[in-house]
């Protein structure tokens, strides 16, 4: 969806240094973080930017995205 705009096309080229690299991350960790953003439980740093992005994702999409990111280098 909008991930490449901030994290790069494969999740390893963030637009700004404050944005994390997502490529190669543990998929379970990514899903947990996306769910926390969606529930607005994460409030530090740039979290508010992620609330709207994560709100657009279904649980199935989160799982697919997390598995894809885990395979990226």
Secondary structure, DSSP 8 states (H G I E B T S, - for coil): --HHHHH-TTSSS-SSTTS---TT--HHHHHHHHHHHHTT---STTHHHHHHHHHT--HHHHHHHHHHHHH--
